[in-house]
Amino acid sequence: MLYFLHGDTSPLQIKYEELLNKIKNEFSNIPEKYFDASQKEDELFLQAVSTNSIFNPKELLILRRAEDIKNIESFFKSLKLFNLSQKEIIIVYEEFLNDYGKIKNPLSKKALDSIGEIAQIICYRKENEKKAITFYLQHELNVSEYEAEKFVEIIGDDFFKIKNEVEKVKNYLDGDIFNLTKVMPILSITKEYNHRTLIENFLYNRNAAPLLEFLQKEKEYMGFLYMTTEELLLNLKLNYLSKESIITKNTSYKKFNDSIFENTKKYFKKDNGFMHPYQIFLKFKNIDIFKSEFIEKKLEELLQAEYSIKNGTLDDEIAVETLILNFFTD
């Protein structure tokens, strides 16, 4: 069987790993050969395809970076000449995106038609990535959807890093049931997650010192403005829902998930989909900490600080640290 994979970098790697494991499980001890078109090994790959052995009924051939092949149409025409019955073949074509998310090296319809005559074409792009990573974590660590999403939030969404962290966790647990609190000390926590935790500690416990120390070291002043705005907007939405008696601080997760979330999820949409209901539920405890008028005022101050930094009126360090130090003074 010949498989042609194309798509964005990280999602493509997820699908590649999935397909590779499927073939290895189906054909145990299958011999493997790897080729890299960026190293001009596409001719060596064709030679391997053309050779069949009486000693090995099946062989796995993998050609990476097929995007570097000069004439991919002609390349697949050459593949048609060979007997592929003894081969399991994976060809990987990586698409690169520009700053606007457009593919810089798209495959033409003519090329895809030619490839489709002899190969199963699998397209896997960014929009598929979140679900794929969540499913991968659920399967590998035997965790819930929420735990999988939380894992990604903590360590980031780079698949290669996730894969390494999963192996680290599995070795650490040595067969024990997954517990996020237990494995936290061994995880490579992202700077963003650490920053977000410090912001929440500042907002809900009024603990500014660790946050200021972090900002002075990392210089993530604009990040503070964006993440604090996001957190306060979420709190404001919950505040409004509470005023409408749709939720309360004591609403159970079961009730929220079963009968409220579906009708309110439109308020909790992010770029990569809707927030998980449990993630929203965990914020209920903060509903009555701030009045909506206070939140609206602070959102205005955050917006003003961003504007002052971008137009050069204030230095980012001065603008943000002044905002933090005076946040609860009125």
N, C-alpha and C positions, 0 to 999 in steps of 0.2 A: 504494500500500500504506500502511496506517495501523498504526503501532507505538505501543503504550502501555507505557512503561517505569515500573516502580515498585520502590522498594527504599531501602536506606540510602545516605547521602550519598556516601561515597568509592567503594564498589562500583558504585553507580548511574552515577557519572561514567565509570567504566571501560567499562561496557556501552554507554553513550551514545556515547563516542568510537569504540568498535568498530563500532557500527551506522552512525554518521555516515560513517566511512571506507568502509564496505561500499557504502553508497548512492552516495557520490561516485565510487567506482571503477566502479560499475555504470553510472552515468549521468554521464559526464564533462561538465564545464561546466554542470551543472544549476544554474539560478538558485536562490538561497537567501533565505529570509525568516525572521527570528527574532521571536518574541513572548514577552512575560513576563506571566503571569497575575497576579503580585504587583503589577504596574503597571496592572492593569485592562485589559490588552490582549487578553483572551479574545474580546471582541466583534470587535475588529479582525482577529483570527485567523479567526473564522467568516466574516467578509466576504471574506478572502483565499481561504478554502476554497471559497466559493460562486462565485468568479470563475475562469473558464477562458479561456485565450488560444489563439488559432489560431497564434500565432507561437512559443510555447514548448510543445512536446509534453509536457514534464515540468517540475514545479516542486517544490522541497523546502521544506516549511513546518515550522518547529520551534516548539513551545509549551513553554516552561519554567515551572516552579513551578505546575503544575496543581493542586497541593494547596490553592492559594488560591482556587480556583473554589468558589463557595458551594454550588452544587448540581451536582455532576459528572454525576449520572444524567441530569438534564435537558439538560446540555451535550452529552452523547453522543447523546441523542435528536435534538437539533438537527443533529448531524453526519450522522445517517442520512438526512436529507432531501437531501443534496448528492451530486453526481456526483464521486467521488474518483478516477476513472480517470486523470486527468492529474496527480495529486499523489502525492508521497512525503511522508508526514507522520510526525513523531516528537512524541509528547506525553510529557513527563517529570513524574512525580509522586513527590516526595521524601517518604519516611517518616521521622519523627523518633522517636528512642527515649528513654525515661525512664532513670533511674539503674539500673533493674533489667533493661534491655534489652527492655522491652515497647514496642510501637509505640503512640505517642500519637495518631496520626491514621490509623487503619486504614481501608481501603476495605471497605465492606460487601459481602457475597456478592451482594446484589441489584445493587449498582453494578458489580461485576466481571462479572456475567452480562450486564449491559447493554453494557458496554464490549467484552466478548468477541464480541458479535454482529457488530461491524464492524472490530475491531482485533485484531492479534496482540499478546497480552499477554506481556510479558517481565518476570519478577520477578528481581531481583538484590540479594542481601543480603550481610551481613558474612561469612557462612560461605563465600561464593564468592570473597571478595576476595583471599586469599593466593595461591590458585592462579592467579587472573586476573592479578595483578601479576607473579608469577613468569613466566607465559607471555608477558606483554607485554615484560618485560625480555629474555627469551630471544630473542624475535622481533626487537626493536629493536636489541639490541646483539650478537646472535649469540653468546650465552654459554650455559654449562651451567646446569643447575638450581641447583647449589651456588653458582655465581658470582652468579646472580640473587638468591638468598636472602641471600648475603653483602652484596650491594649494598643490599638493603633494611635489613639490620641496621645498616649504616654510616650511611645517610641518613634512615632512618625509613620508615614505611609510608603516608604521605600521598601520594595519587596525583598531586595537582597538583605537589608538590615533586619526586616521582620523574620526572614528565614533563619538568619543567624541567632536572633534572640529566641526564637522558638526552640531551636536545638539546645541553647543554653538552659532554657527553662525546663525542658524535658530531662536533661541530664541532672539538673539540680533537684527536681522533684522525684526522680528515680521511681516512677510508678505511682506516686501519691496523687491525690486529687488536686487539680489546679485551684489555687487561692491567690488572688491578685495581691493582697496585702503581704502574703508570705514571700512572693517572688519579687516584689518591688525593689528590695535592696540590690538585686543582681541585674536589674534592667538598665539599659543605657538610655536614660530619660532624656528627651529632647529639651533643648533650651526653651522652646515655646511652651511646653507643658509646665516646666518649672516657673516660667514667667506668669502663666495663667494662674497657677496655684498661689503665687505671691500676691497677685492682684486680688484674688478672692479673700485671702487672709487680710489684706489691707481694707477691703470694702466692708467685710462682715465682722472683723475683729479689731478694726482700727489699728492694725499693726503695720506701721509705715517703714520702720527701720530696715527689715530684710529686703523689702522692695527697693528702697532707695539705694541700698548697697549693691543689689543686683544691677540696677540701671546704671549706676556709676561705673560698674565693671564692664557690662556688656553694651552700653550705649544704645539700648533698644527703646528709645524714647517714643518714636512714632508707633512702634509695636504696642507700647503701653496705651497710647490714645485709642488705637483701633480695638484692642482686646477689652479695655475698660468700657468702651462704648458698646461693644457687643454684649458684655455681661449686664450692663445697666438696661439695655433695651430688652433683654430677656426678662429681667426683673420687672420692668415696667409692664410688659405684656401680661405677666402673671398677676401683677397688681390690678390691672384692668379686669382680668377674668375673675379675680377675687371680688372686686366691687360689684360685678354682675352676678355674684353668687354661683358662678359656674364651678369654681374650685375654692377650697379653703386650705389653710395650712395643714389641717388634719385629714384631708382627702386621702383615702388609701390608694395604693398603686393599682390594685385590682379594679377599683371603681374607675379610676382615671383611664386605665388602659382599655377596659371593657366598654365604657359608655361615654367617655368625654373626649378622649384623644382624637378619634376619627373626625369629630365635628370641629375641632380646634387646631388640628395639625397644620392648617394653612398659615397660621401665625408663626410656625416654627420651622419654616423652610430655609435651608441653607443652599449654598452653591452645589453641594454634592448630594442633595436630597433632604428629606425631613430628619429632624433630630429624633433619636430614639426616645420613646415615651418614658423609659426609666431615667434617662438622662435629664429630662424635663422635671420628672417627679422629684428628683433629688434636690431641686431648687426650691421646692415648696416651703422648706423650712425658713427661707429668706423672705417670704412674701411680705411680712409686716415689719421688716427692719427699716425700710424707707417709705416715706409717703411719695405718691406719684409726682407731686409738685417738686419735691427735692430732686428726684431722679431727672425730671425734665430740665431743671435748672443746671444740674451737673452735666447733662448731655450737651447743653448749650455752651457751657464752659469748655468742655472737651473739644467741641467744634471750633470755638474761638481760638483755643490754644493751637490747634492744627493749622488754622488759617494764618495765625501770627508767625508760626514757624515757616510755613511755605512761602509767605510773602517777604520773609527776611526781617520782620519787625522784632522778633525775639529769637534768641538761640534756643535750640530744642531742649538742652539741659535745664536752662533757667525756666523756660515755660512749663515744663512738665514737673520739675521739682517744686516750683512755687504752687502749682495746682495741687499737688499731693499734700504739701504742708498746710494748705489752707482749706482742704477738702471738707473738713467737718467743723470749721470755725463759725459757720452761720446756720 
